[in-house]
Amino acid sequence: MRIYSQADEEKIRAQSLVREWHRSGFIDASQLAQLLSELQVGLRRTNLFLRSVLFLFTWVVIAAAVSLVVTIAAVNTDAFNGIICLVAAVGCSAIAQFVIRHFRFYRFGVEEAFATAGPVLLSIGVTLLAPRGGDYQFAAGLAAGALGFVAVFVRYRYVYAAVAGLICAAAVPIPLVHNVVTMRVLAAVVCAFTFLVVRKGRLFFVDDFPGDDYGVIQASAFVGIYLALNLQLASSSYYQEDLLYWATYGLTWILPIIGFWLALPTKDRPLMNVSVVSGLITLVTNKSYLHLMRQPWDPILFGALLIGSAILTKRWLAKGTDGQRRGFTTVRLLASDRQAMTVLSTVSAALQSPGPSPSTPSGPARTAEPNFGGGRSGGAGASGSF
C-alpha cells in the first residue's frame, strides 16, 4: 500500500535525529558524517522553504488547469463540472505516483500537491454530483474528502493528510444535524474513535516510525475532542443549561487531566503539550460557562498562576536525582527545544502592547503661556512682551 519503503522511511527519520544530535552537541562532525553515510537513501529532498513554494505553485497550476477545461467546455452544469473534478482527481493521483516513481521525490512539494489535490477534487466532484435537496450533498462531499485524505495518508504517509481527513470526518454531522450541541457531540465521537484507533499504533511503536506519525494524529484527535465539547469556543449560540451542558463543562476539566495522565508513562510530548494547552483554555473559558462577569484583574491572576506553576514544577524537578525525575528534566538538551524557546520569547515580545508615544505628555497638561501682544512695560526703560 505504501509507495515508500519501510527502510527508507526509517532511515530518513534517523537522519533527522542524527542531525539534531549534532546541533545539540552530542556527536561531532566526523561522527555525523559517518552516520549519515550509513543512512543514505535514493530519494530527492529539498528544504522547507522551497518545498512550500513548489507545493503552492503546483496547486496554482492544478487549479488553473481544471478551471481552463471547465471554461473551454462552456457547459455550465453541476453534473459536467462534477465529472471534470472526478477525472482531474484521478489524473492528479496518477501524476503524483508517476513523479515519485520516476523522479524519486520525497516531500518535494510537487508530488505532495498532486497527491492532496486528489481528495479535494474528489470532494468537490461528489458534492456537485450528489442529489439536490437537503444538506446531504455537502455531507457526502465531506465524507468523500475524509476517505480520500485517509487514502493519501496510507499511501504517502503525509501526516497533515490524516489530520485533514479527521477534520472532514468530524465536520460531516454539521450539515446533517441542526442542534448545535448534538452536532458537537457527534464530532467529538468521531475524534474519540480516531483517538482510540491510532493510540494502539502509538503505544506499539512509541517514537519509532510510524509511531511518531501516530503521535501527531493522536494529539490532533484529542484536540478535536476538546474543541468539540467546549461549548464556549467558536460559537455565539445560547445553550440551554441542561444535563448535557453541564456534562460538557465537566469534561472540559476532566479531558486535560486524562490526556496528561495518558501521556506521562510514555513521555508522549505531543499529547502532553495539547493536554496542558487544553487545561489552560479551560481556565480561560470557565467564567463563560458559569456566566460570571469577567474582571480586569483576571489576566493578572492567570499570569500569576502560570508563573507560580512553572516555578514550582521547575524546582520540584531540579531537586530530583541529577536534576531529573523519571526521565523529566528542566534542562533543554536538544537544540530544537532551545530554538523553540527563543522563537516563543521573540513572539511574546512582539505581541506586547506598545507603550505610550514619547510625544505624548505623561504629566498634567500644560497650559499655553500668555501672550499680551508685545505691550510695553514701564520703569527704567524696560520693555518686553507680556
C-alpha positions as CSV (number, residue, x, y, z in Angstrom):
1,M,0.0,0.0,0.0
2,R,2.8,2.4,0.8
3,I,4.7,4.0,-2.1
4,Y,7.8,4.5,0.0
5,S,9.6,1.5,1.6
6,Q,9.7,1.0,5.3
7,A,13.5,1.0,5.3
8,D,13.7,4.4,3.5
9,E,11.2,6.0,5.9
10,E,13.1,4.7,8.9
11,K,16.5,6.0,7.5
12,I,15.0,9.4,6.9
13,R,13.7,9.6,10.4
14,A,17.2,8.5,11.7
15,Q,18.8,11.2,9.6
16,S,16.8,13.9,11.3
17,L,17.7,12.5,14.7
18,V,21.4,12.4,13.9
19,R,21.4,16.0,12.7
20,E,19.6,17.0,15.8
21,W,22.2,15.3,18.0
22,H,24.9,17.1,16.1
23,R,23.3,20.5,16.6
24,S,22.8,19.7,20.3
25,G,26.5,18.8,20.7
26,F,26.0,15.1,21.4
27,I,28.2,14.0,18.4
28,D,30.9,15.7,16.5
29,A,31.2,16.4,12.8
30,S,33.1,13.2,12.0
31,Q,30.5,11.1,13.7
32,L,27.8,12.9,11.9
33,A,29.4,12.3,8.5
34,Q,29.9,8.6,9.3
35,L,26.3,8.1,10.5
36,L,24.8,9.9,7.5
37,S,26.9,7.8,5.1
38,E,25.2,4.7,6.6
39,L,21.8,6.3,6.2
40,Q,21.8,7.2,2.6
41,V,18.5,6.8,0.6
42,G,17.9,7.2,-3.1
43,L,15.3,9.9,-2.7
44,R,15.3,13.5,-3.7
45,R,14.5,16.0,-0.9
46,T,14.6,19.8,-0.5
47,N,14.4,22.4,2.2
48,L,11.2,23.5,3.8
49,F,11.1,26.9,2.0
50,L,11.5,25.5,-1.5
51,R,9.1,22.7,-0.7
52,S,6.4,25.1,0.4
53,V,6.9,27.2,-2.8
54,L,6.7,24.2,-5.1
55,F,3.6,23.0,-3.3
56,L,1.8,26.3,-3.7
57,F,2.9,26.8,-7.3
58,T,1.8,23.3,-8.3
59,W,-1.5,23.8,-6.6
60,V,-2.0,27.0,-8.6
61,V,-1.2,25.1,-11.8
62,I,-3.7,22.4,-10.9
63,A,-6.5,24.9,-10.1
64,A,-5.8,26.8,-13.3
65,A,-5.8,23.7,-15.5
66,V,-9.1,22.5,-14.1
67,S,-10.7,26.0,-14.4
68,L,-9.4,26.2,-18.0
69,V,-11.0,22.9,-19.0
70,V,-14.3,24.0,-17.4
71,T,-14.2,27.4,-19.2
72,I,-13.3,25.9,-22.6
73,A,-16.1,23.3,-22.4
74,A,-18.6,26.1,-21.6
75,V,-21.1,23.5,-20.2
76,N,-22.3,25.2,-17.1
77,T,-23.9,22.3,-15.3
78,D,-23.1,20.7,-11.9
79,A,-23.1,17.2,-13.4
80,F,-20.5,18.1,-16.0
81,N,-18.3,20.1,-13.6
82,G,-18.5,17.2,-11.1
83,I,-17.3,14.7,-13.7
84,I,-14.5,17.0,-14.6
85,C,-13.4,17.2,-11.0
86,L,-13.5,13.4,-10.6
87,V,-11.5,12.9,-13.7
88,A,-9.0,15.5,-12.5
89,A,-8.8,13.8,-9.1
90,V,-7.8,10.5,-10.8
91,G,-5.3,12.3,-13.0
92,C,-3.7,14.1,-10.1
93,S,-3.3,10.8,-8.2
94,A,-1.8,9.2,-11.2
95,I,0.7,12.1,-11.8
96,A,1.7,12.0,-8.1
97,Q,2.7,8.3,-8.3
98,F,4.4,8.9,-11.7
99,V,6.5,11.7,-10.3
100,I,7.5,9.8,-7.2
101,R,8.4,6.6,-9.1
102,H,10.4,8.3,-11.9
103,F,12.0,11.3,-10.2
104,R,12.2,9.7,-6.7
105,F,10.7,12.8,-5.0
106,Y,10.2,12.7,-1.2
107,R,8.5,15.6,0.5
108,F,9.5,17.7,-2.5
109,G,6.3,19.8,-2.8
110,V,5.3,18.9,-6.3
111,E,4.2,15.3,-5.7
112,E,2.5,16.4,-2.4
113,A,0.4,19.0,-4.3
114,F,-0.8,16.4,-6.8
115,A,-1.5,13.8,-4.1
116,T,-3.5,16.2,-1.9
117,A,-5.4,17.7,-4.9
118,G,-7.0,14.3,-5.5
119,P,-9.1,14.3,-2.3
120,V,-10.0,17.9,-2.7
121,L,-11.2,17.4,-6.3
122,L,-12.9,14.2,-5.2
123,S,-14.8,16.0,-2.5
124,I,-15.9,18.8,-4.9
125,G,-16.9,16.3,-7.6
126,V,-19.1,14.2,-5.2
127,T,-20.7,17.4,-3.8
128,L,-21.7,18.5,-7.3
129,L,-22.9,15.1,-8.4
130,A,-24.9,14.3,-5.2
131,P,-28.7,14.6,-5.5
132,R,-30.0,18.1,-4.7
133,G,-32.3,18.5,-1.7
134,G,-31.4,19.0,1.9
135,D,-27.9,19.1,3.1
136,Y,-26.9,15.6,2.2
137,Q,-24.7,16.6,-0.8
138,F,-22.4,18.6,1.5
139,A,-22.2,15.7,3.9
140,A,-21.4,13.4,1.0
141,G,-18.6,15.7,-0.2
142,L,-17.1,15.8,3.3
143,A,-17.3,12.1,3.7
144,A,-15.6,11.6,0.3
145,G,-12.9,14.1,1.2
146,A,-12.3,12.2,4.5
147,L,-11.9,8.9,2.8
148,G,-9.6,10.5,0.1
149,F,-7.3,12.1,2.7
150,V,-7.1,8.8,4.7
151,A,-6.1,7.0,1.5
152,V,-3.4,9.6,0.8
153,F,-2.0,9.1,4.3
154,V,-2.0,5.3,3.9
155,R,-0.3,5.6,0.5
156,Y,2.2,8.5,1.0
157,R,2.4,8.9,4.9
158,Y,1.5,12.6,4.8
159,V,0.5,13.3,8.4
160,Y,-1.3,16.5,7.5
161,A,-3.4,14.5,5.1
162,A,-4.6,12.3,8.0
163,V,-5.4,15.4,10.1
164,A,-7.3,16.9,7.1
165,G,-9.2,13.6,6.8
166,L,-10.1,13.8,10.6
167,I,-11.4,17.4,10.2
168,C,-13.6,16.4,7.2
169,A,-14.9,13.3,9.1
170,A,-15.7,15.4,12.2
171,A,-17.5,18.0,10.0
172,V,-19.8,15.5,8.4
173,P,-22.5,16.0,11.1
174,I,-22.5,19.8,10.6
175,P,-24.9,19.9,7.5
176,L,-27.0,17.0,8.8
177,V,-27.7,18.0,12.4
178,H,-29.2,21.3,13.2
179,N,-28.9,21.1,17.0
180,V,-25.6,22.6,17.8
181,V,-24.9,20.6,21.0
182,T,-25.8,17.3,19.3
183,M,-23.6,18.2,16.3
184,R,-20.6,18.9,18.6
185,V,-21.1,15.6,20.5
186,L,-21.1,13.7,17.2
187,A,-17.9,15.4,16.1
188,A,-16.4,14.5,19.4
189,V,-17.4,10.9,19.0
190,V,-15.7,10.8,15.5
191,C,-12.5,12.3,17.1
192,A,-12.6,9.9,20.0
193,F,-12.9,6.9,17.7
194,T,-9.9,8.1,15.7
195,F,-8.0,8.6,19.0
196,L,-8.6,5.0,20.1
197,V,-7.6,3.6,16.7
198,V,-4.3,5.4,16.4
199,R,-3.4,5.1,20.1
200,K,-2.8,1.3,19.6
201,G,-0.2,2.1,17.0
202,R,1.3,4.8,19.1
203,L,1.7,2.6,22.1
204,F,3.2,-0.2,19.9
205,F,5.8,1.8,18.0
206,V,6.2,4.7,20.6
207,D,8.7,7.1,18.9
208,D,9.8,4.8,16.2
209,F,8.4,5.1,12.7
210,P,5.4,5.1,12.2
211,G,4.8,5.8,15.9
212,D,5.8,9.4,15.6
213,D,3.1,9.9,12.9
214,Y,0.5,8.2,15.1
215,G,1.5,10.5,17.9
216,V,0.7,13.6,15.9
217,I,-2.6,12.2,14.7
218,Q,-3.5,11.1,18.3
219,A,-2.8,14.6,19.6
220,S,-4.9,16.1,16.8
221,A,-7.8,13.8,17.6
222,F,-7.5,14.8,21.3
223,V,-7.7,18.5,20.3
224,G,-10.7,17.7,18.2
225,I,-12.5,16.1,21.1
226,Y,-11.8,19.0,23.4
227,L,-12.7,21.7,20.9
228,A,-16.0,19.9,20.1
229,L,-17.0,19.5,23.7
230,N,-16.0,23.0,24.9
231,L,-19.3,24.9,24.0
232,Q,-17.7,28.3,24.8
233,L,-15.3,28.1,21.8
234,A,-16.1,29.4,18.4
235,S,-19.8,29.8,18.9
236,S,-22.1,32.6,19.8
237,S,-25.2,30.4,20.3
238,Y,-27.1,30.3,23.5
239,Y,-27.1,26.9,25.1
240,Q,-29.8,25.6,27.4
241,E,-28.3,24.8,30.8
242,D,-29.4,21.1,30.9
243,L,-27.6,17.9,31.8
244,L,-25.7,17.8,28.5
245,Y,-24.5,21.4,29.0
246,W,-23.1,20.6,32.5
247,A,-21.7,17.3,31.2
248,T,-19.6,19.2,28.7
249,Y,-18.5,21.6,31.4
250,G,-17.2,18.7,33.5
251,L,-15.5,17.1,30.5
252,T,-13.5,20.3,29.8
253,W,-11.9,19.8,33.2
254,I,-11.6,16.0,33.0
255,L,-10.2,15.7,29.5
256,P,-6.9,17.6,30.1
257,I,-6.2,15.5,33.2
258,I,-6.9,12.3,31.3
259,G,-4.7,13.4,28.4
260,F,-1.8,14.3,30.7
261,W,-2.2,11.1,32.7
262,L,-2.1,9.0,29.5
263,A,1.0,10.9,28.2
264,L,3.1,10.6,31.3
265,P,4.1,6.9,31.2
266,T,5.5,7.0,27.7
267,K,6.6,10.7,27.8
268,D,4.3,11.4,24.8
269,R,5.2,15.0,24.2
270,P,2.5,15.9,21.5
271,L,-0.3,14.6,23.7
272,M,1.2,16.1,26.8
273,N,1.5,19.5,25.2
274,V,-2.1,19.6,23.9
275,S,-3.3,18.4,27.3
276,V,-1.6,21.3,29.0
277,V,-2.9,23.8,26.5
278,S,-6.4,22.4,26.8
279,G,-6.2,22.9,30.6
280,L,-5.3,26.5,30.1
281,I,-8.2,27.0,27.7
282,T,-10.5,25.5,30.4
283,L,-9.3,28.1,32.9
284,V,-9.9,30.9,30.3
285,T,-13.5,29.7,29.4
286,N,-14.5,28.8,33.0
287,K,-16.3,32.1,33.7
288,S,-18.1,32.0,30.4
289,Y,-19.5,28.5,31.2
290,L,-20.7,29.8,34.6
291,H,-22.0,33.1,33.3
292,L,-19.8,35.0,35.6
293,M,-18.7,38.6,35.0
294,R,-15.1,39.0,33.8
295,Q,-12.9,41.3,35.9
296,P,-10.0,43.5,34.8
297,W,-7.6,41.5,37.1
298,D,-8.4,38.1,35.6
299,P,-5.4,38.2,33.2
300,I,-3.2,39.2,36.1
301,L,-4.3,36.2,38.2
302,F,-4.0,33.9,35.2
303,G,-0.4,35.1,34.6
304,A,0.5,34.7,38.3
305,L,-0.9,31.2,38.2
306,L,1.2,30.2,35.2
307,I,4.4,31.8,36.7
308,G,3.9,30.1,40.0
309,S,3.1,26.7,38.5
310,A,6.2,26.9,36.3
311,I,8.5,27.9,39.2
312,L,7.2,25.1,41.5
313,T,7.4,22.5,38.7
314,K,11.0,23.5,37.8
315,R,12.1,23.4,41.4
316,W,10.5,20.1,42.0
317,L,12.2,18.5,39.0
318,A,15.6,20.2,39.9
319,K,15.6,18.6,43.3
320,G,15.4,15.1,41.9
321,T,18.4,12.9,41.3
322,D,20.8,14.5,38.8
323,G,18.1,17.2,38.3
324,Q,15.5,14.9,36.9
325,R,12.6,12.8,38.0
326,R,11.6,9.7,36.0
327,G,13.2,11.0,32.8
328,F,11.8,14.5,33.1
329,T,14.2,17.4,33.4
330,T,14.1,21.2,33.1
331,V,17.4,21.2,31.2
332,R,16.9,21.8,27.4
333,L,19.0,19.1,26.0
334,L,18.1,19.4,22.3
335,A,18.9,22.4,20.1
336,S,15.4,22.3,18.7
337,D,14.0,23.0,22.3
338,R,16.3,25.9,22.8
339,Q,15.4,27.3,19.4
340,A,11.7,26.9,20.1
341,M,12.0,28.8,23.4
342,T,13.9,31.6,21.5
343,V,11.2,31.9,18.9
344,L,8.5,31.8,21.6
345,S,10.3,34.6,23.5
346,T,10.6,36.7,20.4
347,V,6.9,36.2,19.5
348,S,5.9,37.1,23.1
349,A,7.9,40.3,23.0
350,A,6.4,41.2,19.6
351,L,2.8,40.7,20.8
352,Q,3.2,43.0,23.8
353,S,1.2,46.2,23.5
354,P,3.4,49.3,22.8
355,G,3.9,51.9,25.5
356,P,2.9,55.5,25.3
357,S,4.3,57.6,22.5
358,P,7.3,59.8,23.5
359,S,5.4,62.8,22.2
360,T,2.5,62.2,24.5
361,P,2.9,64.1,27.8
362,S,2.8,61.8,30.8
363,G,2.1,64.5,33.4
364,P,-0.7,67.1,33.7
365,A,-1.5,69.0,30.6
366,R,0.5,72.2,30.2
367,T,-1.4,75.5,29.6
368,A,-0.3,77.8,26.9
369,E,1.9,80.7,28.0
370,P,0.1,84.1,28.0
371,N,0.8,86.5,25.1
372,F,-0.1,90.1,25.6
373,G,0.7,91.2,22.1
374,G,4.0,92.9,22.7
375,G,2.8,95.5,25.2
376,R,5.4,98.0,26.6
377,S,6.3,97.8,30.3
378,G,7.2,100.9,32.2
379,G,10.1,101.6,34.6
380,A,13.8,102.2,33.7
381,G,13.1,101.9,30.1
382,A,12.5,98.1,30.3
383,S,10.3,96.6,27.6
384,G,9.1,93.2,26.6
385,S,6.1,91.3,25.6
386,F,3.8,90.2,28.4
